[in-house]
Amino acid sequence: MHFLSVLMLSVGLAASSAAASESLTPVAARAQTCVSCHGASGLGSDLAPAIAGQDQHRLRSKLFAYKYRPGAPSLMVEEARRLSDREIEELAALFSSPEHLVSRP
């Protein structure tokens, strides 16, 4: 049930921020999906842990593991599979950067 609630929340947040995302750079627009669960600027929330300030290699490795993980789907697996390898590299760089700024609607 928790997975379904998180999924519905993600879909709703993604739809409501779609118009605002159109004016963002591609990586910042993709980051909007991340912060919808991981909290403002990726600082963590009740739904997901903080990703801001994490080591770039660690973030990259985790996203690639989610993307190519066999087995039962989860929200992170589904989100990671939507990302290109380049987007994974860019998101890892963005969230590991101490000065990253994610524009919020």
N, C-alpha and C positions, 0 to 999 in steps of 0.2 A: 504494500500500500504506500509506503514511504517513497518508493521509486516512482510510482504513478503520480504522486503529489508533486515531487520535484520535477518530473517531466512536464506536467501541465503548467507549473509555474514558469519553467524555462520557455515553453512555447508562448505563453502569454507575454512574458517580458520581451522575448525576441520580436514578437509582432508589434508590441507597443513602442519599441525603440527603433523599428525599421526605418521610419522617416528620418529620425535624428541621425542614424548611421550613414545615410546617403552623403552627408557632408564631411565625413571623416575619412582619413587615409584608410586603405584596405586593412592594414594590421590593427589600427585603432577600432575599426568597425568590427573586426573579428574578436577583439578584446572585449567588446560589449557583451558578447555571449559568455565569456569567462566571468566577468564581474557580476553577471546576473545571478550567479550562484556563489562565487568566491568573494563577494562583497565589494564595496566601493574601492576602486583601484587595486583590487585583488588582495585586500587586507584580511580576508577571512569573514565568515558569517556562520550562522547556525547550520547552514546547509553544507558548507564546504570549508576546508582549511585555507589558510593564507597561502597565496602563491607569490605575492609581491616580495621582492628582496631575496627570493630563493636563488640558489646557484644556477646559472644558465645551463650548465651541463646536466644537472639533476632534473630541471624542468623539461629539457629536451628529451632526455632519456625516458622520463615518465610518459610524456606525450607519445613518443614513438612506441613504447610498450603498450599503451592503451590502443593505439591505432592498429597495431599488428597482433594484438593478443587474441589467441583463439579462445573459444568458449562462449559462455553466456554473455549476452549483451548487457551493458550497463549504460547509464547516462554518459559517463566519461568515455567509454568505448565508442558510443555513437557519435559524440561530439568530435573526438579525435579522428575518427574515420572520415569526417567531413573536411578535415584540414589537409592541404597539400603538405608535402615535406618542407617546402619553403615557408609556408605559413607557420608550421611548427617551429622552425628556426627563428622566425621573426617574433613570434609570441614569447618564446623562451628568452630572447634578447630583451624584449620590451619589459617583461615582468621581473627580470633579474636586474635591470637597470635601476640604480637608486633614485634617479630623477625621473623615472617614467611617470607620465601623466596620461590617464585614460579619461577622455572627455565623457561626461555622463549627461544623459538627456535631462 
